[in-house]
Structures are given as structure tokens and as C-alpha cells.
Amino acid sequence: MVKSAKDIQAVVKFAHAHNLHVTVRSSGHDYMGRSTWEGSFLINLSEMNEMEIDLNSSRSQYGTVKVQTGLQWQEIYQKVRYS
């Protein structure tokens, strides 16, 4: 479980130093099987679930949303809807 970009960097360096195959899992399923590999070093991104809503953004008249990869779309939609 990683919680920041710094955590990811440390994990990738560790895996590289020990010649480990890395797989990544986020918030959902990968039907092609890329998030599972027997004997691999799994980086789980599901704890990376922060979200920023900026309704006064200079980038868009409608505002902007910045999300981390651990959020599911239904969570994003719900938070945006009630902002």
C-alpha cells in the first residue's frame, strides 16, 4: 500500500534493486490480468484517494477536479455533485 508519489518511488527503487517484477493495482479490476502476476511485487494505489475541487479555476469556467488514482468514478461523481 502506497500513499504518495514518494512511496511509489521508494517501492520502484526497491523492486529494481532486487530484480522484482512489478505489478500495479489501483481502485478497480484489470480484466487483462496486468494487476496480478504470481511472485510479483504489487504496488497497491487504492489508498491514494485524495481529491481537489476548484470551482474558481482559471483553466475552465466550470472548474477543475484533480483526483488520485485510488478513487472510483462513483465516488468522484458524488463528491462533485454535492460541491
N, CA, C and O atoms as a printed pandas DataFrame, in Angstrom:
     atom_number atom_name residue_name chain_id  residue_number  x_coord  y_coord  z_coord
0              1         N          MET        A               1    0.849   -1.172    0.000
1              2        CA          MET        A               1    0.000    0.000    0.000
2              3         C          MET        A               1    0.894    1.234    0.000
3              4         O          MET        A               1    1.768    1.387    0.853
4              5         N          VAL        A               2    0.660    2.097   -0.961
5              6        CA          VAL        A               2    1.393    3.359   -1.019
6              7         C          VAL        A               2    0.394    4.497   -0.821
7              8         O          VAL        A               2   -0.794    4.360   -1.111
8              9         N          LYS        A               3    0.902    5.617   -0.323
9             10        CA          LYS        A               3    0.020    6.756   -0.067
10            11         C          LYS        A               3    0.504    8.035   -0.730
11            12         O          LYS        A               3   -0.151    9.072   -0.627
12            13         N          SER        A               4    1.653    7.972   -1.415
13            14        CA          SER        A               4    2.187    9.181   -2.029
14            15         C          SER        A               4    3.133    8.810   -3.171
15            16         O          SER        A               4    3.541    7.658   -3.319
16            17         N          ALA        A               5    3.466    9.817   -3.967
17            18        CA          ALA        A               5    4.430    9.607   -5.047
18            19         C          ALA        A               5    5.790    9.204   -4.474
19            20         O          ALA        A               5    6.514    8.415   -5.080
20            21         N          LYS        A               6    6.127    9.742   -3.317
21            22        CA          LYS        A               6    7.393    9.390   -2.663
22            23         C          LYS        A               6    7.426    7.897   -2.303
23            24         O          LYS        A               6    8.454    7.239   -2.464
24            25         N          ASP        A               7    6.301    7.373   -1.819
25            26        CA          ASP        A               7    6.203    5.938   -1.519
26            27         C          ASP        A               7    6.414    5.106   -2.784
27            28         O          ASP        A               7    7.123    4.100   -2.762
28            29         N          ILE        A               8    5.797    5.529   -3.879
29            30        CA          ILE        A               8    5.923    4.796   -5.144
30            31         C          ILE        A               8    7.371    4.775   -5.596
31            32         O          ILE        A               8    7.873    3.734   -6.020
32            33         N          GLN        A               9    8.045    5.904   -5.511
33            34        CA          GLN        A               9    9.453    5.972   -5.897
34            35         C          GLN        A               9   10.291    4.997   -5.073
35            36         O          GLN        A               9   11.142    4.295   -5.621
36            37         N          ALA        A              10   10.061    4.948   -3.777
37            38        CA          ALA        A              10   10.817    4.046   -2.908
38            39         C          ALA        A              10   10.565    2.586   -3.275
39            40         O          ALA        A              10   11.496    1.782   -3.311
40            41         N          VAL        A              11    9.305    2.246   -3.546
41            42        CA          VAL        A              11    8.956    0.873   -3.906
42            43         C          VAL        A              11    9.599    0.470   -5.233
43            44         O          VAL        A              11   10.127   -0.635   -5.353
44            45         N          VAL        A              12    9.558    1.347   -6.216
45            46        CA          VAL        A              12   10.142    1.034   -7.528
46            47         C          VAL        A              12   11.656    0.868   -7.407
47            48         O          VAL        A              12   12.229   -0.031   -8.022
48            49         N          LYS        A              13   12.300    1.716   -6.630
49            50        CA          LYS        A              13   13.751    1.577   -6.415
50            51         C          LYS        A              13   14.072    0.250   -5.740
51            52         O          LYS        A              13   15.029   -0.426   -6.117
52            53         N          PHE        A              14   13.266   -0.129   -4.733
53            54        CA          PHE        A              14   13.468   -1.397   -4.042
54            55         C          PHE        A              14   13.308   -2.566   -5.008
55            56         O          PHE        A              14   14.143   -3.470   -5.044
56            57         N          ALA        A              15   12.235   -2.543   -5.786
57            58        CA          ALA        A              15   11.976   -3.630   -6.735
58            59         C          ALA        A              15   13.098   -3.726   -7.767
59            60         O          ALA        A              15   13.524   -4.825   -8.122
60            61         N          HIS        A              16   13.569   -2.600   -8.240
61            62        CA          HIS        A              16   14.666   -2.592   -9.222
62            63         C          HIS        A              16   15.943   -3.159   -8.604
63            64         O          HIS        A              16   16.639   -3.956   -9.233
64            65         N          ALA        A              17   16.247   -2.753   -7.385
65            66        CA          ALA        A              17   17.459   -3.226   -6.708
66            67         C          ALA        A              17   17.442   -4.729   -6.474
67            68         O          ALA        A              17   18.495   -5.365   -6.423
68            69         N          HIS        A              18   16.241   -5.301   -6.329
69            70        CA          HIS        A              18   16.107   -6.738   -6.053
70            71         C          HIS        A              18   15.589   -7.523   -7.259
71            72         O          HIS        A              18   15.201   -8.685   -7.137
72            73         N          ASN        A              19   15.590   -6.868   -8.428
73            74        CA          ASN        A              19   15.199   -7.505   -9.684
74            75         C          ASN        A              19   13.817   -8.176   -9.593
75            76         O          ASN        A              19   13.645   -9.327   -9.992
76            77         N          LEU        A              20   12.840   -7.429   -9.059
77            78        CA          LEU        A              20   11.486   -7.949   -8.890
78            79         C          LEU        A              20   10.570   -7.436   -9.997
79            80         O          LEU        A              20   10.649   -6.273  -10.392
80            81         N          HIS        A              21    9.716   -8.300  -10.483
81            82        CA          HIS        A              21    8.686   -7.897  -11.441
82            83         C          HIS        A              21    7.630   -7.106  -10.669
83            84         O          HIS        A              21    7.189   -7.537   -9.604
84            85         N          VAL        A              22    7.226   -5.955  -11.198
85            86        CA          VAL        A              22    6.275   -5.081  -10.513
86            87         C          VAL        A              22    4.925   -5.125  -11.212
87            88         O          VAL        A              22    4.847   -5.067  -12.439
88            89         N          THR        A              23    3.859   -5.230  -10.417
89            90        CA          THR        A              23    2.500   -5.070  -10.916
90            91         C          THR        A              23    1.852   -3.937  -10.124
91            92         O          THR        A              23    2.254   -3.639   -9.000
92            93         N          VAL        A              24    0.845   -3.312  -10.727
93            94        CA          VAL        A              24    0.184   -2.163  -10.102
94            95         C          VAL        A              24   -1.316   -2.401  -10.070
95            96         O          VAL        A              24   -1.920   -2.816  -11.059
96            97         N          ARG        A              25   -1.901   -2.128   -8.911
97            98        CA          ARG        A              25   -3.353   -2.218   -8.757
98            99         C          ARG        A              25   -3.846   -0.872   -8.248
99           100         O          ARG        A              25   -3.250   -0.269   -7.356
100          101         N          SER        A              26   -4.938   -0.419   -8.830
101          102        CA          SER        A              26   -5.498    0.860   -8.415
102          103         C          SER        A              26   -6.799    0.612   -7.677
103          104         O          SER        A              26   -6.804   -0.047   -6.638
104          105         N          SER        A              27   -7.901    1.131   -8.198
105          106        CA          SER        A              27   -9.172    1.020   -7.474
106          107         C          SER        A              27  -10.119   -0.018   -8.048
107          108         O          SER        A              27  -11.155   -0.308   -7.450
108          109         N          GLY        A              28   -9.783   -0.572   -9.184
109          110        CA          GLY        A              28  -10.724   -1.484   -9.822
110          111         C          GLY        A              28  -10.076   -2.769  -10.289
111          112         O          GLY        A              28   -9.066   -3.215   -9.744
112          113         N          HIS        A              29  -10.674   -3.349  -11.303
113          114        CA          HIS        A              29  -10.211   -4.618  -11.839
114          115         C          HIS        A              29   -9.502   -4.393  -13.164
115          116         O          HIS        A              29   -9.773   -3.428  -13.878
116          117         N          ASP        A              30   -8.601   -5.292  -13.473
117          118        CA          ASP        A              30   -7.944   -5.287  -14.770
118          119         C          ASP        A              30   -8.272   -6.619  -15.424
119          120         O          ASP        A              30   -7.705   -7.655  -15.075
120          121         N          TYR        A              31   -9.182   -6.579  -16.364
121          122        CA          TYR        A              31   -9.653   -7.816  -16.985
122          123         C          TYR        A              31   -8.587   -8.488  -17.833
123          124         O          TYR        A              31   -8.737   -9.649  -18.213
124          125         N          MET        A              32   -7.505   -7.764  -18.137
125          126        CA          MET        A              32   -6.421   -8.354  -18.925
126          127         C          MET        A              32   -5.379   -9.014  -18.019
127          128         O          MET        A              32   -4.429   -9.625  -18.507
128          129         N          GLY        A              33   -5.558   -8.890  -16.693
129          130        CA          GLY        A              33   -4.665   -9.569  -15.764
130          131         C          GLY        A              33   -3.353   -8.852  -15.490
131          132         O          GLY        A              33   -2.432   -9.459  -14.944
132          133         N          ARG        A              34   -3.240   -7.584  -15.851
133          134        CA          ARG        A              34   -1.982   -6.871  -15.647
134          135         C          ARG        A              34   -1.741   -6.489  -14.198
135          136         O          ARG        A              34   -0.617   -6.138  -13.840
136          137         N          SER        A              35   -2.764   -6.546  -13.350
137          138        CA          SER        A              35   -2.585   -6.174  -11.950
138          139         C          SER        A              35   -2.260   -7.376  -11.066
139          140         O          SER        A              35   -2.143   -7.242   -9.848
140          141         N          THR        A              36   -2.119   -8.531  -11.672
141          142        CA          THR        A              36   -1.736   -9.727  -10.922
142          143         C          THR        A              36   -0.633  -10.457  -11.674
143          144         O          THR        A              36   -0.631  -10.516  -12.904
144          145         N          TRP        A              37    0.286  -11.000  -10.928
145          146        CA          TRP        A              37    1.375  -11.779  -11.520
146          147         C          TRP        A              37    1.975  -12.573  -10.378
147          148         O          TRP        A              37    2.480  -11.995   -9.415
148          149         N          GLU        A              38    1.923  -13.875  -10.474
149          150        CA          GLU        A              38    2.424  -14.711   -9.397
150          151         C          GLU        A              38    3.890  -14.393   -9.117
151          152         O          GLU        A              38    4.726  -14.406  -10.021
152          153         N          GLY        A              39    4.186  -14.109   -7.851
153          154        CA          GLY        A              39    5.554  -13.821   -7.438
154          155         C          GLY        A              39    5.985  -12.379   -7.682
155          156         O          GLY        A              39    7.141  -12.034   -7.441
156          157         N          SER        A              40    5.075  -11.534   -8.154
157          158        CA          SER        A              40    5.459  -10.145   -8.425
158          159         C          SER        A              40    5.374   -9.292   -7.160
159          160         O          SER        A              40    4.811   -9.699   -6.144
160          161         N          PHE        A              41    5.944   -8.115   -7.257
161          162        CA          PHE        A              41    5.893   -7.119   -6.191
162          163         C          PHE        A              41    4.752   -6.173   -6.536
163          164         O          PHE        A              41    4.851   -5.406   -7.494
164          165         N          LEU        A              42    3.680   -6.219   -5.770
165          166        CA          LEU        A              42    2.461   -5.467   -6.077
166          167         C          LEU        A              42    2.497   -4.085   -5.437
167          168         O          LEU        A              42    2.724   -3.952   -4.234
168          169         N          ILE        A              43    2.272   -3.059   -6.252
169          170        CA          ILE        A              43    2.093   -1.701   -5.751
170          171         C          ILE        A              43    0.594   -1.441   -5.757
171          172         O          ILE        A              43   -0.032   -1.394   -6.815
172          173         N          ASN        A              44    0.024   -1.272   -4.568
173          174        CA          ASN        A              44   -1.408   -1.053   -4.428
174          175         C          ASN        A              44   -1.658    0.438   -4.210
175          176         O          ASN        A              44   -1.227    1.005   -3.207
176          177         N          LEU        A              45   -2.362    1.073   -5.160
177          178        CA          LEU        A              45   -2.603    2.511   -5.142
178          179         C          LEU        A              45   -3.940    2.894   -4.521
179          180         O          LEU        A              45   -4.287    4.075   -4.518
180          181         N          SER        A              46   -4.698    1.947   -4.000
181          182        CA          SER        A              46   -6.063    2.226   -3.548
182          183         C          SER        A              46   -6.130    3.203   -2.373
183          184         O          SER        A              46   -7.178    3.808   -2.149
184          185         N          GLU        A              47   -5.048    3.375   -1.619
185          186        CA          GLU        A              47   -5.044    4.330   -0.513
186          187         C          GLU        A              47   -4.799    5.763   -0.991
187          188         O          GLU        A              47   -4.920    6.711   -0.215
188          189         N          MET        A              48   -4.457    5.913   -2.265
189          190        CA          MET        A              48   -4.237    7.250   -2.823
190          191         C          MET        A              48   -5.586    7.764   -3.313
191          192         O          MET        A              48   -5.928    7.616   -4.486
192          193         N          ASN        A              49   -6.349    8.368   -2.404
193          194        CA          ASN        A              49   -7.733    8.717   -2.716
194          195         C          ASN        A              49   -8.078   10.172   -2.392
195          196         O          ASN        A              49   -9.202   10.473   -1.991
196          197         N          GLU        A              50   -7.124   11.055   -2.565
197          198        CA          GLU        A              50   -7.401   12.477   -2.332
198          199         C          GLU        A              50   -8.013   13.108   -3.581
199          200         O          GLU        A              50   -7.807   12.649   -4.704
200          201         N          MET        A              51   -8.776   14.180   -3.340
201          202        CA          MET        A              51   -9.461   14.856   -4.440
202          203         C          MET        A              51   -9.522   16.350   -4.154
203          204         O          MET        A              51   -9.807   16.770   -3.033
204          205         N          GLU        A              52   -9.247   17.153   -5.193
205          206        CA          GLU        A              52   -9.342   18.612   -5.082
206          207         C          GLU        A              52  -10.368   19.113   -6.095
207          208         O          GLU        A              52  -10.293   18.793   -7.281
208          209         N          ILE        A              53  -11.317   19.895   -5.617
209          210        CA          ILE        A              53  -12.304   20.524   -6.491
210          211         C          ILE        A              53  -12.056   22.020   -6.447
211          212         O          ILE        A              53  -12.070   22.623   -5.373
212          213         N          ASP        A              54  -11.830   22.622   -7.606
213          214        CA          ASP        A              54  -11.578   24.059   -7.690
214          215         C          ASP        A              54  -12.636   24.682   -8.593
215          216         O          ASP        A              54  -12.519   24.643   -9.818
216          217         N          LEU        A              55  -13.657   25.252   -7.987
217          218        CA          LEU        A              55  -14.744   25.843   -8.763
218          219         C          LEU        A              55  -14.379   27.220   -9.321
219          220         O          LEU        A              55  -15.116   27.765  -10.143
220          221         N          ASN        A              56  -13.265   27.782   -8.889
221          222        CA          ASN        A              56  -12.805   29.089   -9.357
222          223         C          ASN        A              56  -11.543   28.958  -10.193
223          224         O          ASN        A              56  -10.703   29.858  -10.185
224          225         N          SER        A              57  -11.399   27.885  -10.894
225          226        CA          SER        A              57  -10.208   27.615  -11.683
226          227         C          SER        A              57  -10.075   28.584  -12.855
227          228         O          SER        A              57  -11.062   28.949  -13.493
228          229         N          SER        A              58   -8.853   28.987  -13.119
229          230        CA          SER        A              58   -8.588   29.820  -14.299
230          231         C          SER        A              58   -8.482   28.962  -15.559
231          232         O          SER        A              58   -8.440   29.497  -16.666
232          233         N          ARG        A              59   -8.440   27.656  -15.405
233          234        CA          ARG        A              59   -8.304   26.746  -16.544
234          235         C          ARG        A              59   -9.637   26.471  -17.235
235          236         O          ARG        A              59   -9.673   26.179  -18.430
236          237         N          SER        A              60  -10.734   26.565  -16.476
237          238        CA          SER        A              60  -12.048   26.266  -17.043
238          239         C          SER        A              60  -13.116   27.053  -16.302
239          240         O          SER        A              60  -13.071   27.180  -15.079
240          241         N          GLN        A              61  -14.065   27.572  -17.041
241          242        CA          GLN        A              61  -15.162   28.317  -16.409
242          243         C          GLN        A              61  -16.042   27.423  -15.539
243          244         O          GLN        A              61  -16.778   27.918  -14.685
244          245         N          TYR        A              62  -15.970   26.114  -15.751
245          246        CA          TYR        A              62  -16.771   25.155  -14.992
246          247         C          TYR        A              62  -16.046   24.625  -13.761
247          248         O          TYR        A              62  -16.634   23.911  -12.948
248          249         N          GLY        A              63  -14.764   24.977  -13.626
249          250        CA          GLY        A              63  -13.958   24.480  -12.524
250          251         C          GLY        A              63  -13.137   23.270  -12.947
251          252         O          GLY        A              63  -13.277   22.770  -14.063
252          253         N          THR        A              64  -12.289   22.810  -12.053
253          254        CA          THR        A              64  -11.450   21.641  -12.328
254          255         C          THR        A              64  -11.505   20.675  -11.147
255          256         O          THR        A              64  -11.817   21.055  -10.018
256          257         N          VAL        A              65  -11.199   19.440  -11.438
257          258        CA          VAL        A              65  -11.144   18.397  -10.424
258          259         C          VAL        A              65   -9.826   17.663  -10.597
259          260         O          VAL        A              65   -9.474   17.246  -11.700
260          261         N          LYS        A              66   -9.106   17.511   -9.503
261          262        CA          LYS        A              66   -7.848   16.758   -9.516
262          263         C          LYS        A              66   -8.025   15.577   -8.568
263          264         O          LYS        A              66   -8.304   15.763   -7.384
264          265         N          VAL        A              67   -7.864   14.359   -9.090
265          266        CA          VAL        A              67   -8.081   13.164   -8.280
266          267         C          VAL        A              67   -6.869   12.254   -8.331
267          268         O          VAL        A              67   -6.126   12.230   -9.312
268          269         N          GLN        A              68   -6.686   11.510   -7.255
269          270        CA          GLN        A              68   -5.661   10.480   -7.249
270          271         C          GLN        A              68   -6.275    9.175   -7.738
271          272         O          GLN        A              68   -7.496    9.033   -7.797
272          273         N          THR        A              69   -5.443    8.259   -8.075
273          274        CA          THR        A              69   -5.865    7.040   -8.767
274          275         C          THR        A              69   -6.694    6.066   -7.933
275          276         O          THR        A              69   -7.340    5.184   -8.499
276          277         N          GLY        A              70   -6.695    6.196   -6.620
277          278        CA          GLY        A              70   -7.427    5.251   -5.785
278          279         C          GLY        A              70   -8.926    5.467   -5.719
279          280         O          GLY        A              70   -9.650    4.624   -5.190
280          281         N          LEU        A              71   -9.401    6.581   -6.247
281          282        CA          LEU        A              71  -10.839    6.857   -6.226
282          283         C          LEU        A              71  -11.560    6.145   -7.367
283          284         O          LEU        A              71  -11.014    5.977   -8.458
284          285         N          GLN        A              72  -12.784    5.734   -7.096
285          286        CA          GLN        A              72  -13.621    5.161   -8.135
286          287         C          GLN        A              72  -14.506    6.268   -8.696
287          288         O          GLN        A              72  -14.803    7.246   -8.010
288          289         N          TRP        A              73  -14.922    6.104   -9.944
289          290        CA          TRP        A              73  -15.714    7.147  -10.604
290          291         C          TRP        A              73  -16.971    7.500   -9.829
291          292         O          TRP        A              73  -17.339    8.673   -9.774
292          293         N          GLN        A              74  -17.640    6.528   -9.230
293          294        CA          GLN        A              74  -18.863    6.833   -8.481
294          295         C          GLN        A              74  -18.571    7.758   -7.302
295          296         O          GLN        A              74  -19.394    8.612   -6.972
296          297         N          GLU        A              75  -17.403    7.599   -6.658
297          298        CA          GLU        A              75  -17.023    8.487   -5.563
298          299         C          GLU        A              75  -16.761    9.907   -6.072
299          300         O          GLU        A              75  -17.137   10.887   -5.429
300          301         N          ILE        A              76  -16.119   10.000   -7.224
301          302        CA          ILE        A              76  -15.820   11.301   -7.819
302          303         C          ILE        A              76  -17.108   12.012   -8.191
303          304         O          ILE        A              76  -17.290   13.182   -7.856
304          305         N          TYR        A              77  -18.005   11.315   -8.880
305          306        CA          TYR        A              77  -19.270   11.911   -9.287
306          307         C          TYR        A              77  -20.053   12.426   -8.081
307          308         O          TYR        A              77  -20.616   13.520   -8.117
308          309         N          GLN        A              78  -20.082   11.623   -7.009
309          310        CA          GLN        A              78  -20.842   12.010   -5.828
310          311         C          GLN        A              78  -20.249   13.259   -5.179
311          312         O          GLN        A              78  -20.993   14.158   -4.786
312          313         N          LYS        A              79  -18.936   13.331   -5.061
313          314        CA          LYS        A              79  -18.297   14.489   -4.434
314          315         C          LYS        A              79  -18.459   15.739   -5.280
315          316         O          LYS        A              79  -18.670   16.827   -4.745
316          317         N          VAL        A              80  -18.361   15.595   -6.587
317          318        CA          VAL        A              80  -18.518   16.753   -7.488
318          319         C          VAL        A              80  -19.956   17.239   -7.443
319          320         O          VAL        A              80  -20.206   18.444   -7.423
320          321         N          ARG        A              81  -20.886   16.326   -7.427
321          322        CA          ARG        A              81  -22.312   16.678   -7.438
322          323         C          ARG        A              81  -22.699   17.537   -6.241
323          324         O          ARG        A              81  -23.513   18.452   -6.370
324          325         N          TYR        A              82  -22.126   17.250   -5.086
325          326        CA          TYR        A              82  -22.515   17.959   -3.866
326          327         C          TYR        A              82  -21.558   19.080   -3.489
327          328         O          TYR        A              82  -21.572   19.554   -2.353
328          329         N          SER        A              83  -20.728   19.506   -4.434
329          330        CA          SER        A              83  -19.796   20.624   -4.161
330          331         C          SER        A              83  -20.403   21.942   -4.576
331          332         O          SER        A              83  -19.772   22.988   -4.424
